[in-house]
Amino acid sequence: MARRGTTRQQDTDRTASRGAGTKQTAPEDPAAVRASSARLWLRLFLLALLGAALTSGLVLPWKVIALVLALFALAAGVVALVKAVGAKFPRFVVLATSLGLAAALFLTAGTAASVLLWPVTRTYEDCMSRALTLQAQSDCEDGLRSLDVFGA
């Protein structure tokens, strides 16, 4: 309804000019912001861990991707764990994140060893790609155990 002495259009113009550019929103709940941030970091951690696990079986030089993803998973997992505790997530989430961090640590150590021992890993991968029999595969594994760089 229009007020006395004004038209409906004038009332609409006044309310539009009063609210133009000033959106009234309630302040965000700090607990909700913490929980949202923790969920984001948990997702990043899980994606990086999954990517590292899937790429760890690749041959050199692609195994370096697994190492980078595993290192990122470690960092994201620590951040996610701290944020999950701060957001008061259930204990199961904190425990699962801790177990995921342990898995990321083992994956990082194994992949880093493969990359650091590049010549040995390359020799083993070449040997296994040529091995057609179980005996040939066993010979390749024996060469890996002895860190044989020159044997084939």
Backbone as a printed PyTorch tensor [residue, N CA C, xyz], in Angstrom:
tensor([[[  0.8240,  -1.1720,   0.0000],
         [  0.0000,   0.0000,   0.0000],
         [  0.8710,   1.2390,   0.0000]],

        [[  0.4130,   2.2340,  -0.6900],
         [  1.1460,   3.4990,  -0.7390],
         [  0.7930,   4.3300,   0.4740]],

        [[  1.8250,   5.0250,   1.0030],
         [  1.5520,   5.9170,   2.1240],
         [  0.8310,   7.1560,   1.6200]],

        [[  0.2440,   7.8700,   2.5410],
         [ -0.5090,   9.0640,   2.1800],
         [  0.4310,  10.1040,   1.5700]],

        [[  0.0990,  10.5980,   0.4380],
         [  0.8430,  11.6560,  -0.2170],
         [  1.9450,  11.1490,  -1.1400]],

        [[  2.1380,   9.8490,  -1.2180],
         [  3.1510,   9.3180,  -2.1310],
         [  2.5270,   8.2850,  -3.0380]],

        [[  3.1790,   8.0350,  -4.1040],
         [  2.7010,   6.9940,  -5.0200],
         [  3.4230,   5.6930,  -4.7260]],

        [[  2.9040,   4.6680,  -5.2650],
         [  3.5140,   3.3500,  -5.0680],
         [  4.9150,   3.3120,  -5.6850]],

        [[  5.1190,   3.9700,  -6.7940],
         [  6.4170,   4.0130,  -7.4420],
         [  7.4370,   4.7190,  -6.5610]],

        [[  7.0820,   5.7970,  -5.8830],
         [  7.9980,   6.5130,  -5.0000],
         [  8.4050,   5.6390,  -3.8200]],

        [[  7.4660,   4.8800,  -3.2830],
         [  7.7940,   3.9790,  -2.1770],
         [  8.7920,   2.9060,  -2.6370]],

        [[  8.5960,   2.3890,  -3.8380],
         [  9.4960,   1.3720,  -4.3660],
         [ 10.8820,   1.9600,  -4.5920]],

        [[ 10.9440,   3.1770,  -5.1160],
         [ 12.2310,   3.8300,  -5.3490],
         [ 12.9790,   4.0570,  -4.0410]],

        [[ 12.2740,   4.4580,  -2.9830],
         [ 12.9210,   4.7060,  -1.6840],
         [ 13.5120,   3.4210,  -1.1000]],

        [[ 12.7520,   2.3390,  -1.1570],
         [ 13.2610,   1.0870,  -0.5850],
         [ 14.3950,   0.5340,  -1.4230]],

        [[ 14.3400,   0.7400,  -2.7350],
         [ 15.4220,   0.2600,  -3.5890],
         [ 16.6940,   1.0560,  -3.3580]],

        [[ 16.5720,   2.3630,  -3.1660],
         [ 17.7650,   3.1770,  -2.9570],
         [ 18.3660,   2.9380,  -1.5760]],

        [[ 17.5420,   2.6120,  -0.6060],
         [ 18.0490,   2.3300,   0.7380],
         [ 18.8440,   1.0340,   0.7750]],

        [[ 18.3950,   0.0340,   0.0240],
         [ 19.0370,  -1.2720,   0.0910],
         [ 20.0070,  -1.5410,  -1.0350]],

        [[ 20.2130,  -0.5760,  -1.8960],
         [ 21.0960,  -0.8100,  -3.0420],
         [ 22.5350,  -0.9910,  -2.5790]],

        [[ 23.1200,  -2.1610,  -2.8790],
         [ 24.5180,  -2.4050,  -2.5630],
         [ 24.7830,  -2.8160,  -1.1280]],

        [[ 23.8060,  -2.7790,  -0.2820],
         [ 24.0240,  -3.1810,   1.1160],
         [ 23.1790,  -4.4060,   1.3980]],

        [[ 23.7590,  -5.5420,   1.1880],
         [ 23.0670,  -6.7940,   1.4410],
         [ 23.2040,  -7.1260,   2.9260]],

        [[ 22.1180,  -7.2730,   3.5810],
         [ 22.1120,  -7.5810,   5.0030],
         [ 22.1560,  -9.0970,   5.1850]],

        [[ 23.2730,  -9.5940,   5.6680],
         [ 23.4040, -11.0170,   5.9560],
         [ 23.8500, -11.1790,   7.3960]],

        [[ 23.4740, -12.2900,   7.9420],
         [ 23.8900, -12.5820,   9.3060],
         [ 25.3760, -12.9330,   9.3080]],

        [[ 26.0880, -12.5570,  10.3500],
         [ 27.5100, -12.9210,  10.4060],
         [ 27.6520, -14.4410,  10.4230]],

        [[ 28.7030, -14.9340,   9.7300],
         [ 28.8940, -16.3730,   9.6380],
         [ 29.3280, -16.9470,  10.9810]],

        [[ 28.8590, -18.1310,  11.2440],
         [ 29.1880, -18.8310,  12.4780],
         [ 30.6380, -19.3170,  12.3960]],

        [[ 31.4890, -18.9480,  13.3540],
         [ 32.8980, -19.3800,  13.3000],
         [ 33.0580, -20.8980,  13.2970]],

        [[ 32.1920, -21.6010,  13.9820],
         [ 32.2800, -23.0680,  14.0060],
         [ 31.9860, -23.6460,  12.6250]],

        [[ 31.0290, -23.0420,  11.9180],
         [ 30.7000, -23.5180,  10.5770],
         [ 31.8480, -23.2360,   9.6100]],

        [[ 32.5160, -22.1100,   9.7790],
         [ 33.6550, -21.7800,   8.9240],
         [ 34.8030, -22.7570,   9.1780]],

        [[ 35.0660, -23.0630,  10.4560],
         [ 36.1170, -24.0240,  10.7830],
         [ 35.8000, -25.4050,  10.2210]],

        [[ 34.5450, -25.8180,  10.3520],
         [ 34.1500, -27.1350,   9.8420],
         [ 34.2600, -27.1920,   8.3230]],

        [[ 33.8690, -26.1300,   7.6510],
         [ 33.9630, -26.0850,   6.1960],
         [ 35.4240, -26.1450,   5.7410]],

        [[ 36.2940, -25.4190,   6.4200],
         [ 37.7140, -25.4380,   6.0830],
         [ 38.3070, -26.8230,   6.3420]],

        [[ 37.9240, -27.4460,   7.4280],
         [ 38.4260, -28.7890,   7.7430],
         [ 37.9690, -29.7980,   6.6960]],

        [[ 36.7130, -29.6910,   6.2560],
         [ 36.2140, -30.6060,   5.2200],
         [ 36.9750, -30.4220,   3.9120]],

        [[ 37.2770, -29.1780,   3.5620],
         [ 38.0450, -28.9170,   2.3440],
         [ 39.4180, -29.5740,   2.4170]],

        [[ 40.1090, -29.4050,   3.5420],
         [ 41.4460, -29.9940,   3.6800],
         [ 41.3840, -31.5150,   3.7390]],

        [[ 40.3270, -32.0650,   4.3260],
         [ 40.1740, -33.5230,   4.3350],
         [ 39.9900, -34.0510,   2.9140]],

        [[ 39.2000, -33.3380,   2.1060],
         [ 39.0180, -33.7520,   0.7150],
         [ 40.3390, -33.6870,  -0.0570]],

        [[ 41.0820, -32.5930,   0.1330],
         [ 42.3770, -32.4660,  -0.5420],
         [ 43.3150, -33.5950,  -0.1400]],

        [[ 43.3210, -33.9130,   1.1520],
         [ 44.1700, -34.9860,   1.6630],
         [ 43.7990, -36.3240,   1.0290]],

        [[ 42.5100, -36.6250,   1.0030],
         [ 42.0840, -37.9080,   0.4470],
         [ 42.3630, -37.9920,  -1.0480]],

        [[ 42.1420, -36.9180,  -1.7790],
         [ 42.4290, -36.9300,  -3.2130],
         [ 43.9200, -37.0890,  -3.4880]],

        [[ 44.7510, -36.3910,  -2.7230],
         [ 46.1970, -36.5110,  -2.9170],
         [ 46.6760, -37.9110,  -2.5530]],

        [[ 46.1500, -38.4770,  -1.4760],
         [ 46.5410, -39.8290,  -1.0750],
         [ 46.1010, -40.8570,  -2.1160]],

        [[ 44.8920, -40.7100,  -2.6240],
         [ 44.4090, -41.6190,  -3.6620],
         [ 45.2490, -41.4890,  -4.9310]],

        [[ 45.5460, -40.2580,  -5.3260],
         [ 46.3830, -40.0450,  -6.5030],
         [ 47.7670, -40.6250,  -6.3350]],

        [[ 48.3400, -40.4560,  -5.1540],
         [ 49.6690, -41.0150,  -4.8960],
         [ 49.6380, -42.5350,  -4.9260]],

        [[ 48.6030, -43.1210,  -4.3620],
         [ 48.5040, -44.5880,  -4.3620],
         [ 48.3290, -45.1240,  -5.7780]],

        [[ 47.5490, -44.4340,  -6.5950],
         [ 47.3180, -44.9050,  -7.9550],
         [ 48.5440, -44.7280,  -8.8490]],

        [[ 49.3090, -43.6690,  -8.6310],
         [ 50.4690, -43.4150,  -9.4920],
         [ 51.7500, -44.0720,  -8.9840]],

        [[ 51.7210, -44.6500,  -7.8040],
         [ 52.9480, -45.2560,  -7.2720],
         [ 53.3690, -46.4980,  -8.0470]],

        [[ 52.4620, -47.1050,  -8.7660],
         [ 52.7880, -48.2880,  -9.5470],
         [ 53.3380, -47.9760, -10.9210]],

        [[ 53.4130, -46.7180, -11.2840],
         [ 53.9480, -46.3540, -12.5910],
         [ 55.4610, -46.5530, -12.6320]],

        [[ 55.9950, -46.6250, -13.8330],
         [ 57.4420, -46.7740, -13.9950],
         [ 58.1020, -45.4020, -13.9570]],

        [[ 59.4190, -45.4430, -13.7750],
         [ 60.1700, -44.1920, -13.8130],
         [ 60.0710, -43.6020, -15.2100]],

        [[ 60.0290, -42.3550, -15.3860],
         [ 60.1190, -41.2180, -14.4770],
         [ 58.7780, -40.7960, -13.8840]],

        [[ 57.6970, -41.5010, -14.2310],
         [ 56.3650, -41.1060, -13.7650],
         [ 56.1730, -41.3560, -12.2720]],

        [[ 57.0350, -42.1400, -11.6940],
         [ 56.9510, -42.4090, -10.2580],
         [ 57.1940, -41.1410,  -9.4360]],

        [[ 57.8310, -40.1440, -10.0350],
         [ 58.0740, -38.8730,  -9.3550],
         [ 56.7470, -38.1750,  -9.0470]],

        [[ 55.7560, -38.3610,  -9.9190],
         [ 54.4280, -37.7770,  -9.6670],
         [ 53.8630, -38.3380,  -8.3780]],

        [[ 54.0340, -39.6330,  -8.1610],
         [ 53.5500, -40.2540,  -6.9280],
         [ 54.2490, -39.6610,  -5.7140]],

        [[ 55.5340, -39.3930,  -5.8320],
         [ 56.2760, -38.8050,  -4.7170],
         [ 55.7630, -37.4010,  -4.4000]],

        [[ 55.5330, -36.6100,  -5.4160],
         [ 55.0200, -35.2470,  -5.2010],
         [ 53.6340, -35.2910,  -4.5760]],

        [[ 52.7730, -36.1570,  -5.0840],
         [ 51.4310, -36.2840,  -4.5090],
         [ 51.4730, -36.8060,  -3.0770]],

        [[ 52.3670, -37.7300,  -2.7930],
         [ 52.4840, -38.2610,  -1.4330],
         [ 52.9820, -37.1880,  -0.4660]],

        [[ 53.9340, -36.3760,  -0.9170],
         [ 54.4080, -35.2770,  -0.0620],
         [ 53.3010, -34.2580,   0.1880]],

        [[ 52.5280, -33.9500,  -0.8550],
         [ 51.3950, -33.0380,  -0.6640],
         [ 50.3530, -33.6560,   0.2550]],

        [[ 50.1340, -34.9700,   0.1240],
         [ 49.1760, -35.6500,   1.0000],
         [ 49.6170, -35.5720,   2.4560]],

        [[ 50.9150, -35.7010,   2.7020],
         [ 51.4160, -35.5640,   4.0760],
         [ 51.1250, -34.1750,   4.6320]],

        [[ 51.4380, -33.1660,   3.8530],
         [ 51.2200, -31.7940,   4.3160],
         [ 49.7340, -31.5070,   4.4990]],

        [[ 48.9260, -31.8850,   3.5280],
         [ 47.4870, -31.6460,   3.6220],
         [ 46.8710, -32.4590,   4.7570]],

        [[ 47.4060, -33.6440,   4.9970],
         [ 46.8850, -34.4720,   6.0860],
         [ 47.1430, -33.8760,   7.4490]],

        [[ 48.3200, -33.2960,   7.6240],
         [ 48.6220, -32.6490,   8.9020],
         [ 47.6900, -31.4570,   9.1160]],

        [[ 47.5140, -30.6400,   8.0700],
         [ 46.6160, -29.4890,   8.1750],
         [ 45.1870, -29.9600,   8.4420]],

        [[ 44.7590, -30.9980,   7.7220],
         [ 43.4050, -31.5230,   7.9080],
         [ 43.2010, -32.0710,   9.3150]],

        [[ 44.2080, -32.7420,   9.8420],
         [ 44.0950, -33.2960,  11.1930],
         [ 43.9610, -32.1850,  12.2330]],

        [[ 44.7840, -31.1570,  12.0990],
         [ 44.7150, -30.0430,  13.0470],
         [ 43.3620, -29.3470,  12.9420]],

        [[ 42.8890, -29.1370,  11.7220],
         [ 41.6020, -28.4630,  11.5400],
         [ 40.4360, -29.3420,  12.0100]],

        [[ 40.5390, -30.6520,  11.8140],
         [ 39.4710, -31.5560,  12.2560],
         [ 39.3690, -31.5700,  13.7780]],

        [[ 40.5150, -31.5400,  14.4470],
         [ 40.5030, -31.4850,  15.9150],
         [ 39.9410, -30.1370,  16.3700]],

        [[ 40.3510, -29.0560,  15.6960],
         [ 39.8640, -27.7220,  16.0540],
         [ 38.3760, -27.5480,  15.8050]],

        [[ 37.8540, -28.2290,  14.7830],
         [ 36.4280, -28.1330,  14.4690],
         [ 35.5950, -29.1270,  15.2820]],

        [[ 36.2780, -29.8870,  16.1360],
         [ 35.6160, -30.8700,  17.0000],
         [ 34.8290, -31.9060,  16.1860]],

        [[ 35.5090, -32.4570,  15.1590],
         [ 34.9110, -33.5310,  14.3750],
         [ 34.8720, -34.7920,  15.2370]],

        [[ 34.0370, -35.7520,  14.8710],
         [ 33.9740, -37.0070,  15.6440],
         [ 35.3330, -37.7050,  15.6920]],

        [[ 35.5200, -38.4980,  16.7210],
         [ 36.8080, -39.1850,  16.9090],
         [ 37.1360, -40.1170,  15.7610]],

        [[ 36.1060, -40.6690,  15.1440],
         [ 36.3410, -41.5690,  14.0120],
         [ 37.0340, -40.8250,  12.8680]],

        [[ 36.6360, -39.5890,  12.6080],
         [ 37.2540, -38.7990,  11.5360],
         [ 38.7130, -38.5170,  11.8760]],

        [[ 38.9690, -38.1750,  13.1290],
         [ 40.3420, -37.8970,  13.5600],
         [ 41.1840, -39.1660,  13.4690]],

        [[ 40.6320, -40.3020,  13.8880],
         [ 41.3550, -41.5730,  13.8130],
         [ 41.6190, -41.9730,  12.3620]],

        [[ 40.6160, -41.8400,  11.5100],
         [ 40.7920, -42.1840,  10.0940],
         [ 41.8260, -41.2810,   9.4360]],

        [[ 41.8270, -40.0120,   9.7940],
         [ 42.8280, -39.0920,   9.2450],
         [ 44.2200, -39.4720,   9.7250]],

        [[ 44.3350, -39.8660,  10.9730],
         [ 45.6310, -40.2950,  11.5040],
         [ 46.1300, -41.5490,  10.7900]],

        [[ 45.2480, -42.4970,  10.5520],
         [ 45.6360, -43.7120,   9.8210],
         [ 46.0100, -43.3760,   8.3800]],

        [[ 45.2900, -42.4480,   7.7760],
         [ 45.6340, -42.0060,   6.4310],
         [ 46.9950, -41.3340,   6.3890]],

        [[ 47.3110, -40.5840,   7.4400],
         [ 48.6360, -39.9590,   7.5240],
         [ 49.7310, -41.0110,   7.6300]],

        [[ 49.4750, -42.0610,   8.3900],
         [ 50.4580, -43.1440,   8.4980],
         [ 50.6520, -43.8150,   7.1380]],

        [[ 49.5520, -44.0420,   6.4180],
         [ 49.6510, -44.6310,   5.0850],
         [ 50.4140, -43.7040,   4.1370]],

        [[ 50.1550, -42.4110,   4.2370],
         [ 50.8640, -41.4440,   3.3910],
         [ 52.3520, -41.4230,   3.7130]],

        [[ 52.6780, -41.5850,   4.9810],
         [ 54.0880, -41.6100,   5.3790],
         [ 54.8040, -42.8240,   4.7890]],

        [[ 54.1770, -44.0010,   4.8760],
         [ 54.7810, -45.2080,   4.3040],
         [ 54.8700, -45.1140,   2.7820]],

        [[ 53.8430, -44.5720,   2.1630],
         [ 53.8510, -44.4150,   0.7160],
         [ 54.9420, -43.4450,   0.2810]],

        [[ 55.1050, -42.3710,   1.0400],
         [ 56.1540, -41.4000,   0.7330],
         [ 57.5330, -42.0290,   0.8780]],

        [[ 57.7310, -42.7820,   1.9530],
         [ 59.0420, -43.4080,   2.1790],
         [ 59.3650, -44.4160,   1.0750]],

        [[ 58.4090, -45.2450,   0.7140],
         [ 58.6480, -46.2400,  -0.3290],
         [ 58.8980, -45.6190,  -1.6860]],

        [[ 58.1030, -44.6230,  -2.0240],
         [ 58.2700, -43.9770,  -3.3230],
         [ 59.5660, -43.1800,  -3.3660]],

        [[ 59.9080, -42.5330,  -2.2520],
         [ 61.1600, -41.7760,  -2.2010],
         [ 62.3550, -42.7150,  -2.3550]],

        [[ 62.2800, -43.8900,  -1.7600],
         [ 63.3710, -44.8580,  -1.9140],
         [ 63.5110, -45.2960,  -3.3740]],

        [[ 62.3880, -45.5040,  -4.0460],
         [ 62.4380, -45.8900,  -5.4630],
         [ 63.0450, -44.7940,  -6.3210]],

        [[ 62.6960, -43.5590,  -6.0100],
         [ 63.2100, -42.4390,  -6.8030],
         [ 64.6780, -42.1820,  -6.4780]],

        [[ 65.0540, -42.2850,  -5.2050],
         [ 66.4470, -42.0590,  -4.8320],
         [ 67.3710, -43.1300,  -5.3870]],

        [[ 66.8680, -44.3400,  -5.4870],
         [ 67.6480, -45.4380,  -6.0710],
         [ 67.2840, -45.6030,  -7.5400]],

        [[ 67.2720, -44.5000,  -8.2540],
         [ 66.8350, -44.4560,  -9.6480],
         [ 67.5060, -45.5160, -10.5250]],

        [[ 68.8390, -45.6520, -10.5140],
         [ 69.4560, -46.6560, -11.4010],
         [ 69.0190, -48.0830, -11.0700]],

        [[ 68.9060, -48.3890,  -9.7950],
         [ 68.4960, -49.7430,  -9.3980],
         [ 67.0500, -49.9870,  -9.8160]],

        [[ 66.2010, -48.9960,  -9.5790],
         [ 64.7920, -49.1380,  -9.9420],
         [ 64.6360, -49.2750, -11.4460]],

        [[ 65.3850, -48.4940, -12.1960],
         [ 65.3130, -48.5490, -13.6630],
         [ 65.7520, -49.9240, -14.1610]],

        [[ 66.8250, -50.4500, -13.5890],
         [ 67.3140, -51.7710, -13.9810],
         [ 66.2820, -52.8440, -13.6630]],

        [[ 65.6900, -52.7710, -12.4920],
         [ 64.6710, -53.7450, -12.0950],
         [ 63.4550, -53.6730, -13.0180]],

        [[ 62.9960, -52.4710, -13.3180],
         [ 61.8260, -52.3250, -14.1870],
         [ 62.1130, -52.8310, -15.5950]],

        [[ 63.3120, -52.5680, -16.1050],
         [ 63.6880, -53.0760, -17.4280],
         [ 63.7610, -54.6040, -17.4240]],

        [[ 64.3360, -55.1530, -16.3610],
         [ 64.4550, -56.6030, -16.2420],
         [ 63.0670, -57.2570, -16.1750]],

        [[ 62.1760, -56.6850, -15.3830],
         [ 60.8330, -57.2630, -15.2410],
         [ 60.0250, -57.1370, -16.5290]],

        [[ 60.2900, -56.0970, -17.3130],
         [ 59.5470, -55.9530, -18.5690],
         [ 59.9850, -56.9960, -19.5960]],

        [[ 61.2040, -57.5200, -19.4620],
         [ 61.7120, -58.5490, -20.3790],
         [ 61.5020, -59.9600, -19.8390]],

        [[ 61.1790, -60.0970, -18.5580],
         [ 61.0620, -61.4230, -17.9400],
         [ 59.7730, -62.1120, -18.3890]],

        [[ 59.9380, -63.2650, -19.0200],
         [ 58.7760, -64.0140, -19.5100],
         [ 58.4560, -65.2280, -18.6470]],

        [[ 59.4260, -65.6930, -17.8720],
         [ 59.2180, -66.8810, -17.0490],
         [ 59.3110, -66.5130, -15.5720]],

        [[ 58.8620, -67.4370, -14.7610],
         [ 58.9600, -67.2220, -13.3150],
         [ 60.4120, -67.1830, -12.8700]],

        [[ 61.2470, -67.9750, -13.5130],
         [ 62.6700, -67.9770, -13.1740],
         [ 63.3050, -66.6280, -13.5070]],

        [[ 62.9450, -66.0520, -14.6280],
         [ 63.4830, -64.7420, -15.0130],
         [ 63.0080, -63.6600, -14.0400]],

        [[ 61.7510, -63.7390, -13.6150],
         [ 61.2510, -62.7790, -12.6210],
         [ 61.9690, -62.9390, -11.2940]],

        [[ 62.2440, -64.1890, -10.9220],
         [ 62.9820, -64.4480,  -9.6840],
         [ 64.4020, -63.8850,  -9.7630]],

        [[ 65.0210, -64.0080, -10.9350],
         [ 66.3580, -63.4370, -11.1170],
         [ 66.3270, -61.9090, -10.9900]],

        [[ 65.2960, -61.2990, -11.5270],
         [ 65.1520, -59.8360, -11.4160],
         [ 65.0030, -59.4260,  -9.9530]],

        [[ 64.2030, -60.1690,  -9.2080],
         [ 63.9980, -59.8500,  -7.7900],
         [ 65.2770, -60.0610,  -6.9920]],

        [[ 66.0470, -61.0900,  -7.3350],
         [ 67.3350, -61.3050,  -6.6630],
         [ 68.2870, -60.1500,  -6.9350]],

        [[ 68.2840, -59.6660,  -8.1690],
         [ 69.1160, -58.5180,  -8.5210],
         [ 68.6820, -57.2650,  -7.7650]],

        [[ 67.3850, -57.1200,  -7.5450],
         [ 66.8950, -55.9680,  -6.7810],
         [ 67.3170, -56.0690,  -5.3150]],

        [[ 67.2360, -57.2740,  -4.7510],
         [ 67.6220, -57.4500,  -3.3580],
         [ 69.1050, -57.1480,  -3.1320]],

        [[ 69.9110, -57.4480,  -4.1340],
         [ 71.3460, -57.1860,  -3.9940],
         [ 71.7160, -55.7940,  -4.5050]],

        [[ 70.7080, -55.0110,  -4.8720],
         [ 70.9110, -53.6650,  -5.4190],
         [ 71.8410, -53.7000,  -6.6190]],

        [[ 71.5870, -54.6620,  -7.4640],
         [ 72.4140, -54.8710,  -8.6530],
         [ 72.0320, -53.8600,  -9.7200]],

        [[ 72.9540, -52.9490, -10.0220],
         [ 72.6840, -51.9130, -11.0110],
         [ 73.0250, -52.3760, -12.4100]],

        [[ 74.0140, -53.2590, -12.5340],
         [ 74.5040, -53.6130, -13.8450],
         [ 73.9810, -54.9540, -14.3630]],

        [[ 73.3630, -55.7490, -13.5000],
         [ 72.8780, -57.0600, -13.9380],
         [ 71.5830, -56.9400, -14.7070]],

        [[ 71.3740, -57.8860, -15.6130],
         [ 70.1350, -57.8890, -16.3860],
         [ 69.7010, -59.2990, -16.6870]]])
